[in-house]
């Protein structure tokens, strides 16, 4: 019998410090990823264009989904935080490349972020346990 809740992936670490949160949690048929910021070599990516930062975030999300036996096609909901409203067109262009067909539902807000990044993205994926071999 499968556990009701399963932590996915190892500890989340930024700048050598282990954070008090899980990278992802499987709860039944759903996989919840923590909010992802753009990272480079284990540190927050505070430079680069919104397009570069968006690619970094979505690449990390793709890798985390894989550890849960999911792909981007399994994503059903995305929540996006942008530091600057003017970044939305650049973000949206790259996001569309990663979710070209039947994109997930999505909310997007402009907000100050806890780190000096331009974007943070959190997703929820749906992959029934019976579909995983």
MIRO-882361 format. One line per 4 residues: their letters; for each residue x, y, z negated of C-alpha. Coordinates in steps of 0.001 Angstrom, whole numbers, plus 500000, padded with zeros to 6 digits. Last residue first. Example, Ala and Ser with C-alpha at 12.3 -4.5 7.8 and 13.67 -1.06 7.14 Angstrom:
! residues 2
sa> 513670,498940,492860 ~ 512300,495500,492200
! end
This chain:
! residues 133
xxxx> 505057,501477,513708 ~ 503290,504714,512862 ~ 499734,505067,514213 ~ 498161,503470,511111
xxxx> 499638,506232,508955 ~ 497515,508753,510833 ~ 499582,511618,512206 ~ 498307,515135,511553
xxxx> 500896,517909,511289 ~ 500833,521073,509175 ~ 503181,523920,510019 ~ 505006,526817,508351
xxxx> 506851,529519,510302 ~ 509044,532359,509052 ~ 510264,535247,511194 ~ 512541,538307,511257
xxxx> 515049,537213,508634 ~ 516389,539277,505731 ~ 515156,536880,503064 ~ 512037,537110,500887
xxxx> 509985,538289,503864 ~ 508011,541541,504135 ~ 504809,540800,505946 ~ 503130,540947,509333
xxxx> 500645,538136,509681 ~ 500025,535259,512057 ~ 497482,532452,511831 ~ 497557,529511,514177
xxxx> 495525,526596,515447 ~ 497776,524148,517209 ~ 498600,524426,520908 ~ 496779,522123,523347
xxxx> 499567,522241,525912 ~ 502569,524616,525974 ~ 503526,524393,522266 ~ 507319,524886,522269
xxxx> 507346,527229,525284 ~ 504338,529117,523881 ~ 506248,529778,520644 ~ 509013,531372,522735
xxxx> 506647,533887,524378 ~ 504692,534445,521141 ~ 507823,535421,519208 ~ 508859,537935,521856
xxxx> 505324,539416,521983 ~ 505017,539443,518149 ~ 508303,541217,517381 ~ 506718,544712,517460
xxxx> 504626,543743,514419 ~ 507808,543556,512341 ~ 508679,541136,509520 ~ 506740,538310,511111
xxxx> 505016,535565,509126 ~ 503510,532650,511017 ~ 501164,529912,509844 ~ 500787,526908,512130
xxxx> 498050,524270,512173 ~ 497453,520997,514037 ~ 501009,519854,514709 ~ 501061,516276,516040
xxxx> 502209,517358,519511 ~ 505244,518956,517849 ~ 506449,515446,517071 ~ 505955,513220,514052
xxxx> 507770,510232,512518 ~ 508268,512216,509274 ~ 511986,512710,509932 ~ 510979,513789,513444
xxxx> 508828,516599,512011 ~ 511906,517970,510240 ~ 513866,518035,513498 ~ 511048,519795,515403
xxxx> 510672,522317,512558 ~ 514403,523052,512749 ~ 514128,523628,516521 ~ 511082,525858,515918
xxxx> 512964,528022,513427 ~ 516103,528365,515577 ~ 514005,529112,518681 ~ 512105,531823,516771
xxxx> 515370,533379,515567 ~ 516755,533543,519088 ~ 513520,535054,520473 ~ 513255,537527,517592
xxxx> 516732,538681,518530 ~ 519863,537829,516605 ~ 521054,538581,513097 ~ 519835,537488,509675
xxxx> 520141,533748,510224 ~ 519747,532315,506730 ~ 522676,530077,505748 ~ 523286,526341,506176
xxxx> 525323,526683,509374 ~ 522668,528848,511040 ~ 519110,529040,509748 ~ 515933,530701,511006
xxxx> 513229,530574,508338 ~ 511004,527573,507801 ~ 507929,527549,505561 ~ 507552,524125,503962
xxxx> 506230,521372,506157 ~ 502964,519575,505372 ~ 502424,516132,506899 ~ 498855,514839,507038
xxxx> 497578,511257,507349 ~ 497812,510536,503632 ~ 499826,513282,501992 ~ 503244,513452,503642
xxxx> 505378,516182,502116 ~ 508060,518246,503845 ~ 511267,520145,503024 ~ 510403,519927,499332
xxxx> 510753,522841,496945 ~ 512994,523940,494093 ~ 515892,525018,496308 ~ 519350,523442,496251
xxxx> 521996,526176,496501 ~ 524884,525773,498951 ~ 523907,528876,500948 ~ 520449,527399,501447
xxxx> 519597,523788,500549 ~ 516373,521860,500969 ~ 516602,518443,499355 ~ 516428,515417,501601
xxxx> 513737,514559,504077 ~ 510082,513692,503481 ~ 508529,513553,500001 ~ 505670,511044,499924
xxxx> 502228,511487,498401 ~ 499490,508853,498138 ~ 502044,506090,498397 ~ 501357,503433,500985
x> 500000,500000,500000
! end
